[in-house]
Amino acid sequence: MPSFKATSYKRILIIASGILLVIFIAIIFLVNLFLEPTLRNKLHTLIIEGSDSLYTYNLGRLKADFFGGDVEVQNLQINIDSNHYKILKQKNELPALTMQLSLQNGHIKGVGLISILFGKKINIEEIMTSQANIRLSRHIRKKETAKDHPPLWQAIRPAIKAIFIKHIKLDGVKLLYKNADTSESVKLQFDRFDAAVDDVQIDSTAAQDTARIAFAKNIFFKFHDVKFRTQDSSYKMKAGWITYASRTKTIEMDSFKLQPTLEKNEFYTYYGVQASLYYVELNKIKFINTHIDRFIKNNIIDADSVLLQQPKFSVYLDKTQERLFKSKIGSFPHQKLLRSQSIIRIKNIIAQSASVQYTEKNAGTGHEGTLDLQGLNIAVRNTTNDSAWIMRNHVCTVRANGKILGGSPITASFKFYLDSANGRFDVEGTIKNVTAAQLNSLAVPLANTQIPSFDLQSLSFKVQAEDFIAQANVHMRYNNLSVTLRKTDEKTGATVTRKFITKLLNRYVIRSSNPGPDGVEIIAENVQYSRLTTQSFFGLIWKAVFAGMQNIIMRSG
């Protein structure tokens, strides 16, 4: 009898287990039957309703594993609806960034399928892909008419209440970035782009969290081998890599170079005018406490500090070419800053161990002379064109110190008045311990003049300038000045000394020392200089200082 009962219980258990297994298989079948349509429906809601129908999409294959919670996506194409784009553009209602995506293969791991099937929340452990092509376009909207759409978390309701993603990993995808809808569109193509995004939360709570960027707690981007050309292809730029980390709010750029597309000879052969060529190299650039979200949304460049390590700035000008008559009124550094399309708010810019090199090919001699500044340390304060910032502090200051002409100490400080209507600025500086040999590296090739002897103890100057005029005060202490004027025969190329004029110049025209033998020091005060409209910022400063130097060196009568 007991054995009969045991056998009956065993049969009942087997039957019950079979029934449960059938029910479980039926549930799995039903889940799998409804899982893919449910996921596709959620994807549709996220893309279409989340963008207010700005985007269209095509999805090839979507394969879900209920047990593992994994989803594989193949051939997902997200494009912009051109008609809706035009409507939003006319209304000035385009979002700050628009995107187009071509995804060959992507993996979504750890998907909370139960919450998707029976709830309105999406929980995902990780999204990853290495086979994607992303195109981003940035739109600068007019502030007075700009209108924001409902935020993403609100647009996807009630179909989706919230989205939680722990990790998003992009490994070696392709990325194209451009400023859209502008006459000076900039395009950046990155053949390799890596990204790691952590703790994405799309709901009303996350929208109020100011520590998040695009609903993410932490974002890290890395762009490899960056290259681009200006719109007219006259200059090209490259960088080893660029990184951005939201956790520290830093942007770093390594091995940056900017240079003309054409070589010097090719450039002047093609254009044939006196245009300056600019070359820039930086070992590393670092933006500290940068608010990249303000740039994307409101076109604001906002950073506490910008550090430039070992920057090299070079300028080359061939004055044997046809002169280019172009007005430079309104082109002082702070005037260009104030006209920038972006709002700029940078508290500090620091350049360490910088070098500046200016090379000019003289029209008369056909030779090149180079002015070198080395070991420069530069500090810029209050770089801004924001009217609110200017009301609090209307002066941008620049301080620099280093070596000039191979080793002579130089210091300079600038004050740029950001509220000035006529480009007002002040500059003062000092140069010490300059010899004749140092000056001859410039005087001989650029002026065909030799300085046999000269000992400059100090040169100090103060210049106040604006668009059309400059006023200078100059102090200059020196000994043993003598000058030799030379002449080059245009046919033979032979250079000879102009002995008679040189003798008259040294005996009757110039002061050999200041203070002179009587101990009286000549000082140039309130020297007026009228600016030529074609004169550059540094050209104006040099001409104003040189006018003061002439008043000191030349005998008055």
VOGU-3710 file (C-alpha; in Angstrom, 3 decimals, decimal comma):
1> mpsfkatsyk> 0,000/0,000/0,000  2,722/2,567/0,835  4,524/1,757/-2,435  1,297/2,404/-4,361  0,913/5,837/-2,739  4,549/6,703/-3,493  4,078/5,698/-7,111  0,915/7,836/-7,349  2,697/10,877/-5,874  5,568/10,351/-8,282
11> riliiasgil> 3,206/10,226/-11,268  1,397/13,364/-10,062  4,773/15,135/-9,669  5,864/14,136/-13,149  2,552/15,228/-14,652  2,667/18,538/-12,754  6,256/19,136/-13,840  5,284/18,408/-17,424  2,376/20,791/-17,227  4,620/23,512/-15,743
21> lvifiaiifl> 7,195/22,876/-18,458  4,536/23,172/-21,153  3,265/26,371/-19,535  6,831/27,725/-19,313  7,512/26,837/-22,959  4,236/28,467/-23,913  5,209/31,591/-21,974  8,607/31,686/-23,665  6,923/31,208/-27,024  4,478/34,029/-26,302
31> vnlfleptlr> 7,267/36,256/-24,959  9,387/35,642/-28,029  6,315/36,162/-30,184  5,641/39,590/-28,677  9,216/40,583/-27,676  10,524/41,717/-31,039  7,399/43,789/-31,903  7,539/45,341/-28,432  11,205/46,266/-28,816  10,586/47,675/-32,276
41> nklhtliieg> 7,686/49,696/-30,908  9,852/51,125/-28,114  12,563/51,977/-30,630  9,979/53,727/-32,806  8,755/55,745/-29,823  12,300/56,743/-28,859  13,355/57,833/-32,345  10,173/59,298/-33,835  8,263/60,681/-30,863  11,449/61,574/-28,993
51> sdslytynlg> 12,504/63,833/-31,879  9,038/65,218/-32,656  9,179/63,352/-36,001  12,424/65,034/-37,083  13,948/61,618/-37,836  13,049/58,616/-39,943  14,615/55,184/-39,571  14,975/51,743/-41,081  15,817/48,664/-39,045  17,097/45,489/-40,649
61> rlkadffggd> 17,234/42,778/-38,010  16,465/42,788/-34,308  17,215/39,570/-32,445  16,474/39,202/-28,725  17,537/36,500/-26,263  15,013/36,317/-23,425  17,225/34,261/-21,075  20,366/36,343/-21,511  18,596/39,638/-21,847  20,700/40,387/-24,931
71> vevqnlqini> 19,547/42,143/-28,091  21,391/42,294/-31,412  20,614/45,113/-33,827  21,694/45,023/-37,468  21,470/47,637/-40,230  19,861/50,477/-38,290  19,662/53,667/-40,367  18,516/56,934/-38,745  18,076/59,882/-41,108  16,611/63,360/-40,994
81> dsnhykilkq> 13,193/63,976/-42,480  14,038/66,755/-44,953  10,539/68,255/-45,043  10,244/68,448/-41,261  13,804/69,789/-41,086  12,881/72,701/-43,391  9,803/73,516/-41,309  11,764/73,568/-38,052  14,547/75,598/-39,675  12,088/78,253/-40,850
91> knelpaltmq> 10,631/78,433/-37,344  14,132/78,539/-35,789  13,190/75,439/-33,785  15,933/73,017/-34,804  17,672/71,328/-31,869  21,261/72,347/-31,099  22,517/69,038/-32,543  21,035/66,777/-35,175  22,327/63,302/-35,934  22,361/60,747/-38,707
101> lslqnghikg> 23,385/57,180/-37,916  24,392/54,181/-39,966  24,790/51,169/-37,655  25,903/47,898/-39,202  25,895/45,886/-35,979  25,258/46,713/-32,346  24,852/44,741/-29,122  22,619/45,556/-26,176  23,378/43,492/-23,072  21,508/42,990/-19,830
111> vglisilfgk> 18,144/44,245/-21,050  15,346/44,160/-18,482  12,891/42,421/-20,783  10,196/41,958/-18,141  10,048/45,695/-17,470  9,863/46,346/-21,224  7,102/43,765/-21,801  4,976/44,448/-18,776  6,076/47,925/-17,700  7,108/51,252/-19,194
121> kinieeimts> 10,714/51,402/-18,046  13,787/50,402/-20,043  16,756/49,047/-18,075  19,954/48,235/-19,972  23,322/47,062/-18,679  25,452/47,958/-21,721  25,220/49,163/-25,324  28,259/48,645/-27,521  29,286/48,828/-31,166  32,385/49,211/-33,309
131> qanirlsrhi> 30,562/49,292/-36,639  28,863/52,652/-36,965  29,075/55,886/-38,905  27,761/58,985/-37,119  27,177/62,414/-38,652  26,529/65,327/-36,300  25,380/68,784/-37,364  25,371/71,728/-34,996  22,770/74,474/-35,435  23,220/77,991/-34,080
141> rkketakdhp> 19,796/79,427/-33,373  18,753/83,060/-33,100  18,159/83,771/-29,444  15,288/86,175/-29,898  13,087/83,631/-31,690  14,491/80,301/-30,519  11,896/77,896/-29,159  12,706/74,685/-27,326  10,816/71,472/-27,944  9,609/69,318/-25,062
151> plwqairpai> 12,576/67,486/-23,535  13,197/63,869/-24,539  11,897/62,422/-21,271  8,583/64,216/-21,791  8,305/63,525/-25,520  8,456/59,727/-25,097  5,674/59,584/-22,511  3,354/57,829/-21,822  4,779/54,927/-23,850  8,103/55,061/-21,943
161> kaifikhikl> 8,321/56,439/-18,415  12,084/56,200/-17,948  15,274/54,812/-19,502  18,291/53,612/-17,507  21,570/52,612/-19,193  24,653/51,765/-17,146  27,258/51,804/-19,927  27,499/52,866/-23,578  30,696/51,956/-25,394  31,657/53,080/-28,899
171> dgvkllykna> 34,912/51,569/-30,089  36,496/52,934/-33,259  33,380/54,263/-34,976  33,500/56,935/-37,695  32,295/60,443/-36,924  31,684/63,560/-39,025  30,989/66,874/-37,285  30,021/70,123/-38,987  28,472/73,493/-38,285  25,358/73,524/-40,424
181> dtsesvklqf> 23,520/76,412/-42,050  26,448/78,876/-41,958  28,429/80,449/-44,746  31,674/79,393/-43,057  30,829/75,775/-42,374  33,537/73,800/-40,590  33,720/70,055/-41,143  35,693/67,658/-38,969  36,095/64,051/-40,077  37,271/61,479/-37,547
191> drfdaavddv> 38,133/58,040/-38,901  38,328/56,699/-35,356  36,184/57,853/-32,467  35,976/56,157/-29,062  33,421/56,962/-26,391  32,431/55,694/-22,953  29,174/56,956/-21,444  28,095/55,895/-17,947  24,895/56,103/-15,945  22,406/57,408/-18,499
201> qidstaaqdt> 19,052/58,245/-16,955  16,257/59,711/-19,066  13,419/60,907/-16,852  12,188/64,077/-15,160  14,559/63,638/-12,203  17,671/63,410/-14,373  16,539/66,428/-16,404  16,885/68,562/-13,264  20,356/67,213/-12,440  22,787/69,956/-13,519
211> ariafaknif> 25,736/67,573/-13,108  24,516/65,510/-16,078  25,248/66,185/-19,733  22,707/64,799/-22,206  21,218/62,743/-19,318  24,608/61,067/-18,660  26,556/61,217/-15,415  29,934/60,652/-17,025  31,079/61,027/-20,640  34,505/60,368/-22,125
221> fkfhdvkfrt> 35,322/60,996/-25,804  38,543/60,420/-27,702  39,148/61,475/-31,293  42,181/60,026/-33,083  44,286/61,608/-35,860  42,152/64,705/-36,331  42,510/66,425/-39,725  40,612/69,150/-41,509  40,985/71,994/-43,985  39,464/75,447/-43,966
231> qdssykmkag> 36,551/76,064/-46,300  38,788/77,686/-48,939  41,457/74,955/-48,453  44,117/77,588/-47,740  44,999/76,085/-44,330  45,074/72,581/-42,899  44,994/71,440/-39,312  45,813/68,178/-37,584  46,092/66,842/-34,054  47,268/63,538/-32,614
241> wityasrtkt> 44,179/63,181/-30,476  41,463/65,138/-28,683  39,790/63,978/-25,466  36,872/65,232/-23,405  35,974/64,050/-19,900  32,787/65,318/-18,278  33,877/64,095/-14,839  36,728/66,628/-14,756  35,236/69,014/-17,368  38,490/69,004/-19,312
251> iemdsfklqp> 39,297/69,029/-23,013  42,815/68,048/-24,068  44,442/68,223/-27,482  47,827/66,680/-28,293  50,318/67,523/-31,073  48,325/70,293/-32,729  49,511/71,851/-36,017  48,059/74,547/-38,255  49,783/75,529/-41,488  49,092/76,707/-45,044
261> tleknefyty> 48,126/74,019/-47,524  50,689/75,282/-50,030  54,425/75,687/-49,497  55,750/79,273/-49,389  57,015/79,378/-52,978  53,845/77,730/-54,293  51,650/80,130/-52,319  53,278/83,306/-53,597  53,505/81,940/-57,128  49,768/81,238/-57,057
271> ygvqaslyyv> 48,513/84,381/-55,236  51,308/86,881/-55,963  50,429/89,347/-53,162  51,918/90,407/-49,818  49,891/88,045/-47,640  51,198/86,698/-44,351  51,523/82,952/-43,847  50,810/81,615/-40,360  52,176/78,471/-38,741  51,096/77,198/-35,314
281> elnkikfint> 52,352/74,212/-33,320  51,354/73,251/-29,809  52,605/70,328/-27,798  49,390/70,194/-25,782  46,279/72,304/-25,154  44,134/71,839/-22,080  40,762/73,465/-21,337  39,965/73,314/-17,605  36,439/73,385/-16,156  34,864/73,622/-19,591
291> hidrfiknni> 31,093/73,672/-19,982  30,717/71,883/-23,315  26,928/71,698/-22,940  26,764/75,506/-23,067  28,668/75,485/-26,346  26,390/72,866/-27,908  23,130/74,440/-26,760  23,883/78,177/-26,712  27,155/78,636/-28,669  29,013/79,747/-25,518
301> idadsvllqq> 32,730/78,984/-25,110  33,035/78,876/-21,330  36,181/77,738/-19,477  38,024/78,687/-16,310  41,470/78,253/-17,871  43,195/77,328/-21,117  46,766/76,014/-20,857  49,077/75,995/-23,883  52,272/73,955/-23,531  55,251/74,971/-25,686
311> pkfsvyldkt> 53,288/76,791/-28,385  55,177/77,933/-31,492  53,782/80,782/-33,591  55,475/81,685/-36,871  54,618/84,351/-39,442  56,221/84,738/-42,862  55,753/87,743/-45,171  57,288/88,207/-48,618  57,414/91,942/-49,337  58,829/91,412/-52,816
321> qerlfkskig> 55,276/90,555/-53,893  52,611/93,009/-55,003  51,344/95,046/-52,089  47,872/94,152/-50,843  45,941/97,324/-49,982  43,418/96,150/-47,434  42,163/98,171/-44,497  42,937/96,717/-41,083  40,834/99,191/-39,150  38,756/97,239/-36,649
331> sfphqkllrs> 41,165/94,276/-36,618  42,824/94,732/-33,222  42,720/91,476/-31,179  39,944/92,656/-28,854  37,908/94,016/-31,770  37,979/90,594/-33,424  37,027/89,047/-30,070  34,003/91,311/-29,748  32,806/90,384/-33,269  32,992/86,640/-32,687
341> qsiiriknii> 29,785/84,715/-33,442  30,283/82,687/-30,274  29,937/84,108/-26,787  33,376/83,694/-25,170  34,004/83,583/-21,426  37,518/82,439/-20,537  38,953/83,599/-17,232  42,601/82,674/-17,856  44,790/81,717/-20,794  48,300/80,580/-19,907
351> aqsasvqyte> 51,062/79,891/-22,446  54,237/78,229/-21,147  57,619/78,246/-22,928  56,148/79,834/-26,037  58,094/81,027/-29,069  57,147/83,642/-31,652  59,002/84,061/-34,927  58,419/86,732/-37,548  60,288/86,420/-40,853  60,174/89,047/-43,565
361> knagtghegt> 61,667/89,018/-47,049  62,670/92,586/-47,873  61,722/94,108/-51,213  64,897/96,180/-51,468  67,549/93,658/-50,465  65,765/90,440/-51,423  67,021/88,937/-48,151  65,147/87,540/-45,162  65,361/88,792/-41,601  63,880/87,007/-38,593
371> ldlqglniav> 62,745/88,418/-35,264  62,788/85,696/-32,621  61,127/85,665/-29,209  61,847/82,599/-27,099  60,929/81,246/-23,671  57,819/83,366/-23,460  55,434/82,973/-20,547  52,117/84,633/-21,314  49,106/85,188/-19,046  45,787/86,498/-20,396
381> rnttndsawi> 42,972/87,484/-18,051  39,274/88,105/-18,772  38,992/87,032/-22,405  35,335/87,730/-23,073  32,801/89,350/-25,374  29,898/88,703/-23,010  28,223/92,058/-22,287  27,366/91,016/-18,723  30,979/90,099/-18,004  32,221/93,335/-19,616
391> mrnhvctvra> 29,945/95,383/-17,369  31,662/93,796/-14,349  35,192/94,019/-15,795  35,794/95,898/-19,049  39,550/95,261/-19,311  41,299/92,224/-20,792  44,940/92,091/-19,681  47,944/90,307/-21,176  51,334/89,940/-19,473  54,359/88,381/-21,125
401> ngkilggspi> 58,050/87,926/-20,435  60,828/86,099/-22,253  63,898/86,597/-24,448  64,284/88,525/-27,699  67,041/88,574/-30,334  68,737/85,510/-28,937  68,815/86,284/-25,222  67,850/89,856/-24,281  65,131/90,060/-21,584  61,780/91,496/-22,674
411> tasfkfylds> 58,568/92,174/-20,766  55,270/93,546/-22,049  51,809/94,135/-20,667  48,646/95,037/-22,548  45,296/96,449/-21,513  42,439/95,987/-23,980  39,349/98,063/-23,224  36,436/95,845/-24,189  33,851/98,618/-23,843  35,705/100,969/-26,190
421> angrfdvegt> 34,018/102,064/-29,404  37,325/102,902/-31,137  39,538/99,943/-30,194  41,425/101,625/-27,359  44,322/99,731/-25,818  47,457/100,456/-23,755  50,784/98,654/-23,888  54,003/99,093/-21,967  57,220/97,117/-22,009  60,961/96,939/-21,493
431> iknvtaaqln> 63,904/95,468/-23,399  67,366/95,202/-21,855  70,951/94,427/-22,859  70,922/94,423/-26,670  74,171/94,482/-28,688  75,027/95,561/-32,222  75,550/91,969/-33,327  71,978/91,110/-32,313  70,477/94,035/-34,236  72,536/93,358/-37,359
441> slavplantq> 70,616/90,107/-37,905  67,653/92,377/-38,762  69,253/95,654/-39,880  71,438/94,121/-42,605  68,859/91,999/-44,489  65,869/94,293/-43,943  67,393/97,807/-44,162  70,805/97,208/-45,817  72,275/98,992/-42,816  75,042/97,791/-40,530
451> ipsfdlqsls> 75,543/98,789/-36,920  79,298/98,533/-36,100  78,798/99,332/-32,419  75,886/99,709/-30,047  75,189/98,885/-26,420  71,550/99,214/-25,349  71,173/99,092/-21,575  67,409/99,522/-21,542  64,453/100,544/-23,638  61,110/101,189/-21,953
461> fkvqaedfia> 57,951/102,416/-23,599  54,299/103,177/-22,979  51,835/103,407/-25,852  48,199/104,478/-25,805  46,431/103,728/-29,063  43,103/103,465/-30,832  41,921/102,935/-34,407  43,651/105,885/-36,059  46,279/107,260/-33,698  48,881/106,248/-31,131
471> qanvhmrynn> 50,806/108,198/-28,523  54,115/106,977/-27,097  56,450/107,738/-24,210  59,912/106,225/-24,700  62,985/105,984/-22,433  66,169/104,675/-24,072  69,602/104,382/-22,465  72,514/103,329/-24,698  76,212/103,833/-25,548  78,518/103,812/-28,601
481> lsvtlrktde> 75,932/103,971/-31,374  77,326/104,097/-34,895  75,638/103,281/-38,186  76,973/102,261/-41,601  74,717/102,863/-44,580  75,170/100,504/-47,532  74,072/100,318/-51,142  73,565/97,252/-53,335  74,083/97,479/-57,093  70,956/96,106/-58,784
491> ktgatvtrkf> 72,925/94,747/-61,756  75,976/93,186/-60,111  74,538/92,527/-56,668  77,667/94,009/-55,067  77,201/95,866/-51,768  79,316/98,927/-50,928  79,419/101,389/-48,031  78,026/104,862/-48,584  81,011/106,460/-46,856  80,223/110,161/-47,152
501> itkllnryvi> 76,605/109,919/-45,947  77,645/107,500/-43,198  80,281/109,966/-41,944  77,808/112,850/-41,893  75,169/110,707/-40,183  77,426/109,563/-37,340  79,032/112,970/-36,770  76,098/115,362/-37,064  72,774/113,529/-37,063  72,708/110,793/-34,414
511> rssnpgpdgv> 73,521/110,847/-30,725  76,137/108,233/-29,955  74,979/107,897/-26,320  72,038/108,694/-24,102  72,599/110,115/-21,520  75,211/112,154/-23,368  78,605/113,351/-22,120  76,849/116,109/-20,168  74,819/113,525/-18,241  71,499/114,765/-19,662
521> eiiaenvqys> 69,081/112,010/-20,674  66,779/112,664/-23,617  63,245/111,328/-23,125  60,548/111,146/-25,801  57,159/112,095/-24,370  53,718/112,281/-25,971  54,997/111,362/-29,417  52,043/111,266/-31,820  51,819/108,742/-34,634  48,965/108,496/-37,156
531> rlttqsffgl> 48,100/104,982/-38,187  47,935/103,877/-41,790  44,717/102,005/-42,515  46,745/99,024/-43,779  48,833/98,824/-40,607  48,524/95,811/-38,320  48,236/95,795/-34,536  51,924/95,064/-33,869  52,935/97,288/-36,785  51,200/100,247/-35,116
541> iwkavfagmq> 52,935/99,572/-31,794  56,366/99,278/-33,422  55,948/102,457/-35,493  54,811/104,457/-32,441  57,777/103,221/-30,357  60,183/103,762/-33,249  58,955/107,348/-33,628  59,914/107,907/-29,981  63,290/106,212/-30,497  64,001/108,529/-33,442
551> niimrsg> 63,324/111,579/-31,260  65,951/110,292/-28,825  68,582/109,149/-31,316  68,355/112,067/-33,743  69,857/115,422/-32,830  67,264/118,174/-32,841  69,467/120,747/-34,507
//
